[in-house]
Amino acid sequence: MTSPELARHFELLFGSPPRIFRAPGRVNLLGEHTDYNEGFVLPCAIGFSTRVAISPRQDRKLVIRSEDFSELFEFDLDALPSRGLGVWCDYVVGTAVMLQELGHPTPGASLLIRGEVPIGAGLSSSAAIEVASALALMSLNGTNLPLPQVAKLCQKAENVFIGARVGIMDQFVSCLGKAGHALLLDCRSLEFQFIPIPEDLRLVICNTMVKHEHASGAYNLRREECDQGVRILAQWYPGIRALRDVSLEQLEQHVGDIPETIYKRCLHVVSENQRVLAGAKYMADGDVSRFGALMRESHLSLRDLFEVSCRELDVMAEIAQSLAGYCGGRMTGGGFGGCTVNLVKSADAPRFAEQISERYQAVIGIKPDVYICSAANGAAA
């Protein structure tokens, strides 16, 4: 649905013309599970967005509807919940709560949500709705936060209000993505630079159509395991505060001192940070072959060391490697299902998409969704 259609639908429901704000989902090329370890990531925004239509109300109510779900939610702005209710509107309410805590209370508002980002696919539909909602709500109260601060506010909404211990990557690239570029982000300092993606490449995103039930619990467990690794390593390196501060040499010196599972988690994060920094240089130099090799290494590390892959992701990643135009690929997102991302020569992308869909369905028995994308711009009105 286009923005004019969304506006007409909003007027039918609420009787007033809205302003519309858009924020994209993302795909991460390199740097998985490094953001909450204060490390480096290399995502890009994609051309699937969430749109939030909004208009002010005269009362003190926050009224939220979605075109994708039937429920209508209504909240008293003077008595917002302090924790999420476990429903989709939490992402909107959480941003309102965080704005309020920052001293930017939301006036009465009606909102209508339209989502294009596939839910549960690891393409960050949650960050898209958070960022679009934050921009929409700020438009009513005159708040003008810089986009990096909007990203931090949305991350806090997910951490504190919803209870998912996500890093900053998803919200940051949803805010600040740039068409034709990946975004190299230092998740500690929030310094970033844009890395051009060669014009003759496409991102082919392959949705396995599965999301295993233990995904969210395992995500938080992986965070705890990384934190445990930091506590153990701090015995020898008291200056460290995150795995970002640990070198491969330091980690390897203590392979016998760290429980095997914790060591594997640490080894993934430390080596993945190195892959991001090396990969950004390769991409900037147009060395797609070496970048692609790092993507394959990343997948194996996520499978064998961090143990967040699954059969469906592994099958999808393996099939891709035999197809014409393939330059590199891996699972993307938190894991246990969701998507792979592949760098594919533009001329070969349509045939690649057809073949990977056919072959995956033949092996797994599920027809995947396959999207041919390019890196897109971040959030906007």
ABEGO torsion letter per residue (X at the ends): XBAAAAAAAAAAAAGBBBBBBBBBBBBBABGBGAAAAGBBBBBBBBABBBBBBBBBBABABBBBBBAABABBBBBBAABBBABBAGBAAAAAAAAAAAAAAAGBBBBBBBBBBBBABBBGAGAGAAAAAAAAAAAAAAAAAGBBBBAAAAAAAAAAAAAAAAGBBBBAAAAAAAAABBBGBBBBBBAAAGBBBBBBBBAABBBBBBBAGBBBAAAAAAAAAAAAAAAAAAAAAAAABAABABAAABBAAAAAAAAAABBAAAAAAAAAAAAAAAAAAAAAAAAAAGBAAAAAAAAAAAAAAAAAAAGABBAAAAAAAAAAAABBGBAEBBBBEAEGEEBBBBBBBAAAAAAAAAAAAAAAAAAAGBBBBBBBBBBBBBBBX
